[in-house]
Amino acid sequence: MKDKFKYILRKIRKLVIEYVATNRLFLSYVIIATIGLLLIRNFTIGNVDELKVFAIDISMVLLFGAFGYLFKPKNQFKYYFILILIFTIMEVVNSIYYTFYYSFASFGELATVGQTETVMGSIYEKLKISDIIYVIFPFIFYFIHNKLIRTTYYNFISVVEKGKKMCLITVIVALCFFVYAAMNTTTKEFGRLGHRWNRLSIVEGFGLVFYQCNDLVQTLTPKLNSLFGYDEASQKFIEYFTNEENLKYKKDNKYTNILDGYNIVFVHMEGIETFLMNLKFNGIEATPNINKLAREGMFFTNFYPQISTGTSSDTEFTLLTSLMPAASGAIFTTYYNREYVTIPKLLKEKGYFTFSMHGNYASMWNRSNVHPKLGYDKMYFEESFIYDKNDIINLGINDKMFFEQAIPILENVEENNEKYMGTIITLSNHSPFKYLNKYGEYDMSTTYKECVENNCEEVTTNYLYNTSVGNYIMSSHYADEALGEFIGYINNSEYFNNTVFVLYGDHDAKLSKAEKNYYYNYDYKTGELKTEENPSYVDYDYYDHELNKKTPLILWTKNKELRSKLNGKVDYVMGMYDVMPTIGNMLGIKNEYAFGNDIFNIKNNNIVVFPNGNFVTDLIYYNNSTGQSKIIKDNAELNTDYISSLIAKTENILEVSNAIVVHDLIKLESENLKTIKEKGIIK
């Protein structure tokens, strides 16, 4: 028995040695590809020790690699080299993408590639070695290939290799790995594959290669068959907008028509977060002008943007339509030619002149094509402003010059139109926040006492200077100054007495949790981050970081009579898709396809849905990727189905909104919906 066992071991050893000797190129490909996939998981989601995901990665690498055996040995290198290049590009793109969006790239976003030129500074600023380390793998593989050329390897395997047999065996082994992974995967995890907003959780559960394959199928299927999913999408559309539960908050309240006939100007404040409003250095607020406007007007304190890959353009779209961003790609580049109900369109029906204003190229985010489709009559882009290259901060004319030159344009608009609505988009506070010599002076230094025995002296440190968060604060302070000058122009002008300004932060600053934690927990005395044992340590976790992404929303007017009716803080949790129903009600316009609600109707029952499947209410923040949540209200009592019902609602909103965008349902199904409602069929 003992001899038989030794014989078996020798046999296995011989087979292994023979396999390695005759498959060195293939094994090199497998090892290099697997290391790359391990690294991308390590540097992004971090679940390197997840055996199930490792098995799926191996199965995908083996499955693609198996077909290399169908080529002649001298051509196998080309096939495997192409695979390594594809994996490398996939890893570099997704690593950079993850840094910006805390998610993974989609084939549906290829149309947005043209926008990278406008934000290359931001990309370069955040680029890390870990983002580009993958480029060494093709070189390593090429080096191995050259070493094999110098031996008799290729001539040898040309004689002994049985390509079809090896291909079949490798496919079987790949399937064994996948079956193992499938047996350890829950039905809920498989269900996520059909939901494109679940990118993070798909990569966490199935690996990057499987995610990209699934995403490719999801992207191509509707394009290959224009009717794919249309019937199901239209049915869900009808069901959603005839469901009494989704309609019960669409009613009048004390603010109905309060702004009817008033002019309205939206001021799109680039990258301004609410947390800035609580910062003060050496007695000077970081955003004194925004703070003043919040005190004088109506300030929504718990307001959240709902952006995806379109960032600023997603905010424009969601604010004007009360629809969610697309599940894949940016609406401004991929789905701009659909039919949408928008604030400008509805106000034009009431006799308003509509315009937009932006100090960058009209081509940025395809605005030259999108804005007319959204209902703007006139657009003032880069060519409408006078400046030279020295006046540029980031993506275009600096905010101070922009606002100064905007005033005569606005006065001319008012002079020639009885009523108007416009959107003014600022630029300067866009990342990267590195134009320190143009931001002006703002002293963020800190002075403290340092004592050695009984001798104490005052020490001043400017530890935030030239850090990510410090530069962001400097940039935001400059943007706030520019806004203050603009409001000064407004107050001194004889115009704008019947105009309401809606000021909103378009999205967060794209600072990482670690960068924000530097502000909260850096010990300027020791020069190190505080530990949990430090009494002043701030526990800044994932949920705190997500909740910290809220931005200001302020309604302000210099009309004192109207200001007396539009003032105070509104603390209800509110999303970008709630702006249109809330302010639309004030203006006397209604959008029956809105997914948001008038915040003064829904109040504490509101839910803010994010494109990645997360959501926040006044009680909890839910992380769709992990399936976990954090209670954010003290002494909150949740019944057993509270979270499950909100998960279902979130998925329904994301599915139906995306169906409207992809299948153009407002154009194609509005008459059908109207007929059903007239018949009184409400569920």
Long-range contacts (C-beta under 8 A, 24 or more apart in sequence): 22-156, 22-157, 22-160, 22-161, 23-166, 24-144, 24-148, 24-153, 25-76, 25-77, 25-80, 25-144, 25-145, 25-148, 25-153, 26-65, 26-68, 26-69, 26-76, 26-80, 28-80, 28-141, 28-144, 29-61, 29-65, 29-68, 29-80, 29-83, 29-84, 29-141, 30-58, 30-61, 30-62, 30-65, 32-84, 32-137, 32-140, 32-141, 33-61, 33-65, 33-83, 33-84, 33-87, 33-137, 34-58, 34-61, 35-137, 36-87, 36-88, 36-91, 36-134, 36-137, 37-61, 37-87, 37-91, 37-207, 37-208, 37-209, 39-91, 39-130, 39-133, 39-134, 40-91, 40-94, 40-95, 40-134, 40-208, 41-203, 41-207, 41-208, 43-95, 43-130, 43-131, 44-94, 44-95, 44-98, 44-104, 44-203, 45-200, 45-203, 45-204, 47-204, 50-204, 51-184, 52-180, 52-181, 52-184, 52-185, 52-205, 53-181, 53-204, 53-205, 53-206, 53-207, 54-207, 55-177, 55-178, 55-180, 55-181, 56-177, 56-178, 56-181, 56-206, 56-207, 56-209, 56-210, 57-207, 57-208, 57-209, 57-210, 58-174, 58-177, 59-174, 59-175, 59-176, 59-177, 59-178, 59-181, 60-174, 60-207, 60-209, 60-210, 60-213, 61-209, 62-170, 62-171, 62-173, 62-174, 62-177, 63-170, 63-171, 63-174, 63-175, 65-170, 66-166, 66-167, 66-168, 66-170, 66-171, 66-174, 67-167, 69-161, 69-163, 69-164, 69-166, 69-167, 69-170, 70-163, 70-164, 70-167, 71-163, 72-158, 73-154, 73-157, 73-158, 73-161, 74-154, 74-158, 77-145, 80-141, 81-138, 81-141, 81-142, 81-145, 84-137, 84-138, 84-141, 85-138, 87-134, 87-137, 87-209, 88-134, 88-135, 88-137, 88-138, 90-208, 90-209, 90-212, 91-134, 91-208, 92-131, 92-132, 92-134, 92-135, 94-208, 95-130, 95-131, 95-132, 95-134, 96-123, 96-126, 96-127, 96-131, 99-126, 99-128, 99-131, 99-512, 100-126, 100-510, 101-308, 101-309, 102-200, 103-199, 103-200, 103-612, 104-199, 104-200, 104-203, 104-208, 104-211, 106-196, 106-199, 106-215, 106-219, 106-309, 106-328, 106-329, 107-212, 107-215, 107-216, 107-219, 107-220, 107-328, 108-196, 108-215, 108-218, 108-219, 108-326, 108-327, 108-328, 108-329, 108-334, 109-309, 109-328, 109-329, 109-330, 110-329, 111-329, 111-330, 111-333, 111-334, 112-309, 112-310, 112-329, 112-330, 112-333, 112-334, 114-333, 115-330, 115-333, 115-364, 115-365, 118-360, 118-361, 118-364, 118-395, 119-395, 119-430, 119-431, 121-394, 121-431, 121-432, 121-434, 122-430, 122-431, 122-432, 122-510, 124-432, 125-431, 125-432, 125-434, 126-431, 126-432, 181-206, 194-218, 195-327, 195-613, 195-651, 195-654, 195-655, 196-327, 196-328, 196-658, 197-327, 197-611, 197-612, 197-613, 197-624, 197-654, 198-612, 198-613, 198-624, 198-625, 199-612, 200-612, 200-624, 200-625, 201-613, 201-624, 201-625, 201-626, 204-625, 215-328, 218-328, 219-328, 222-662, 229-659, 229-663, 230-663, 233-656, 233-659, 233-662, 233-663, 233-665, 234-659, 234-663, 234-665, 234-668, 234-669, 234-672, 236-652, 236-655, 236-656, 236-659, 237-656, 237-659, 237-660, 237-665, 237-669, 237-673, 238-669, 238-672, 238-673, 238-676, 239-683, 240-652, 240-656, 241-592, 241-593, 241-673, 242-673, 242-676, 242-677, 242-681, 242-682, 242-683, 243-682, 243-683, 244-682, 244-683, 247-682, 249-597, 249-598, 249-601, 249-602, 249-605, 250-581, 250-590, 250-592, 250-594, 250-597, 250-598, 250-601, 251-598, 251-601, 252-585, 253-585, 253-598, 253-600, 253-601, 254-600, 255-585, 255-586, 255-600, 256-585, 256-586, 256-588, 257-585, 257-586, 257-587, 257-588, 258-562, 258-565, 258-566, 258-586, 259-500, 259-583, 259-586, 259-587, 259-588, 260-586, 260-587, 260-588, 261-419, 261-498, 262-419, 262-498, 262-499, 262-500, 262-557, 262-562, 262-587, 263-414, 263-419, 263-420, 263-421, 263-496, 263-498, 263-499, 263-500, 264-347, 264-421, 264-422, 264-499, 264-500, 264-501, 264-502, 264-583, 264-587, 265-410, 265-421, 265-422, 265-423, 265-424, 265-499, 265-500, 265-501, 265-502, 266-319, 266-422, 266-423, 266-424, 266-501, 266-502, 266-503, 266-504, 267-424, 267-426, 267-483, 267-501, 267-502, 267-503, 267-504, 268-312, 268-315, 268-316, 268-423, 268-424, 268-425, 268-426, 268-504, 268-506, 269-426, 269-429, 269-479, 269-483, 269-503, 269-504, 269-505, 269-506, 269-551, 269-552, 270-312, 270-425, 270-426, 270-427, 270-428, 270-429, 270-430, 270-479, 270-506, 271-429, 271-430, 271-431, 271-472, 271-475, 271-476, 271-479, 271-505, 271-506, 271-507, 271-508, 271-509, 271-510, 272-429, 272-476, 272-479, 272-480, 272-505, 272-506, 272-551, 272-552, 273-476, 273-505, 273-508, 273-509, 273-548, 273-549, 273-550, 273-551, 274-301, 274-303, 274-505, 274-550, 274-551, 274-552, 275-548, 275-550, 276-473, 276-476, 276-480, 277-552, 279-473, 281-442, 281-443, 281-444, 281-445, 281-446, 282-443, 282-444, 282-445, 284-442, 284-443, 286-442, 286-473, 286-476, 286-477, 286-480, 287-476, 287-477, 287-480, 288-480, 288-484, 289-480, 289-481, 289-483, 289-484, 289-487, 290-480, 290-483, 290-503, 290-552, 290-554, 292-484, 293-487, 293-503, 293-554, 293-556, 294-552, 294-554, 294-569, 296-556, 296-563, 296-567, 297-554, 297-555, 297-556, 297-557, 297-563, 297-566, 297-567, 298-554, 298-555, 298-556, 298-566, 298-567, 298-568, 298-570, 299-552, 299-553, 299-554, 299-568, 299-569, 299-570, 300-552, 300-553, 300-554, 300-569, 300-570, 300-572, 300-574, 300-599, 301-569, 301-570, 301-571, 302-550, 302-571, 302-572, 302-573, 302-574, 302-618, 303-504, 303-505, 303-550, 303-551, 303-552, 303-553, 303-574, 303-575, 303-576, 304-549, 304-550, 304-551, 304-573, 304-574, 304-575, 304-576, 304-608, 304-610, 304-616, 305-505, 305-506, 305-507, 305-508, 305-549, 305-551, 305-575, 305-576, 306-575, 306-576, 306-577, 306-608, 306-609, 306-610, 306-611, 307-506, 307-507, 307-576, 307-611, 308-611, 308-612, 310-365, 311-506, 311-507, 312-365, 312-425, 312-506, 312-507, 313-365, 313-366, 313-367, 313-370, 314-507, 314-611, 315-504, 315-506, 315-507, 315-576, 316-374, 316-423, 316-425, 316-506, 317-374, 318-576, 318-577, 319-343, 319-504, 319-576, 319-577, 319-579, 319-580, 320-344, 320-374, 320-375, 320-580, 321-374, 321-580, 321-591, 321-593, 321-594, 322-577, 322-578, 322-579, 322-580, 322-581, 322-591, 322-593, 322-594, 322-595, 322-596, 323-577, 323-593, 323-594, 323-595, 323-657, 323-660, 323-661, 324-577, 324-595, 324-609, 324-611, 324-653, 324-654, 324-657, 324-658, 325-611, 326-658, 326-661, 326-662, 327-611, 327-654, 327-658, 330-365, 331-661, 332-365, 332-366, 332-367, 332-370, 333-365, 333-366, 335-661, 335-662, 336-366, 336-369, 336-370, 336-373, 337-369, 337-373, 338-660, 338-661, 338-664, 338-666, 338-667, 339-664, 339-666, 339-667, 340-373, 340-374, 340-666, 341-591, 341-592, 341-593, 341-666, 342-374, 342-375, 343-375, 343-421, 343-580, 343-583, 343-584, 343-587, 343-589, 344-374, 344-375, 344-376, 344-421, 345-374, 345-375, 346-584, 346-589, 346-590, 346-591, 347-375, 347-419, 347-421, 347-587, 347-589, 348-375, 348-377, 350-419, 350-588, 350-589, 351-418, 351-419, 352-417, 352-419, 352-420, 352-421, 353-377, 353-378, 353-413, 353-416, 353-417, 353-419, 353-420, 353-421, 354-378, 354-420, 354-421, 354-422, 355-379, 355-380, 355-413, 355-420, 355-421, 355-422, 355-423, 356-380, 356-422, 356-423, 356-424, 356-425, 357-381, 357-384, 357-406, 357-409, 357-422, 357-423, 357-424, 357-425, 358-382, 358-396, 358-424, 358-425, 358-427, 359-385, 359-396, 359-397, 359-402, 359-425, 359-426, 359-427, 360-395, 360-396, 360-397, 360-427, 361-396, 364-395, 376-423, 380-406, 380-409, 384-409, 393-427, 393-428, 393-435, 393-438, 393-478, 394-427, 394-428, 394-429, 394-430, 394-432, 394-435, 395-427, 395-430, 396-427, 397-427, 398-427, 398-428, 398-438, 398-482, 399-426, 399-427, 399-428, 399-429, 399-478, 399-479, 399-482, 399-483, 400-481, 400-482, 400-485, 402-426, 402-427, 402-428, 402-482, 403-482, 403-483, 403-485, 403-486, 403-489, 404-485, 404-489, 406-486, 407-486, 407-489, 407-490, 407-493, 410-495, 410-496, 411-493, 411-495, 414-495, 414-496, 414-499, 415-495, 426-479, 426-482, 426-483, 428-475, 428-478, 428-479, 428-482, 429-475, 429-476, 429-478, 429-479, 431-472, 431-509, 431-510, 432-471, 433-468, 433-471, 433-472, 433-474, 433-475, 433-509, 434-471, 435-475, 436-466, 436-471, 436-474, 438-478, 439-474, 439-475, 439-477, 439-478, 440-477, 440-478, 440-481, 442-473, 442-474, 442-477, 442-478, 444-470, 444-473, 444-474, 446-524, 448-524, 448-525, 450-525, 461-524, 463-522, 463-524, 463-527, 464-519, 467-515, 467-518, 468-511, 468-512, 468-515, 468-518, 469-511, 469-515, 469-516, 469-518, 469-519, 470-519, 472-509, 472-511, 476-509, 487-556, 490-558, 491-558, 496-558, 497-558, 497-559, 498-559, 499-557, 499-558, 499-559, 500-555, 500-556, 500-557, 500-559, 500-562, 500-566, 501-555, 501-556, 501-557, 502-553, 502-554, 502-555, 502-579, 502-583, 503-552, 503-553, 503-554, 503-556, 504-551, 504-552, 504-553, 504-554, 504-576, 504-579, 505-551, 505-552, 505-553, 506-551, 507-549, 507-551, 508-548, 508-549, 508-551, 513-540, 513-542, 513-545, 516-540, 516-545, 516-548, 541-630, 542-623, 543-621, 543-623, 543-630, 543-632, 546-614, 546-616, 546-621, 546-623, 547-616, 547-621, 547-632, 553-579, 555-583, 570-599, 570-600, 572-599, 572-602, 572-603, 572-604, 572-606, 572-618, 573-604, 573-606, 573-607, 573-608, 573-616, 573-617, 573-618, 574-599, 574-606, 574-608, 575-606, 575-608, 575-609, 577-609, 578-602, 578-606, 578-608, 593-660, 593-666, 595-653, 595-656, 595-657, 607-646, 607-649, 607-650, 609-649, 609-650, 609-653, 609-654, 611-654, 613-650, 613-651, 613-654, 615-646, 615-647, 615-650, 617-646, 622-646, 622-647, 622-650, 624-650
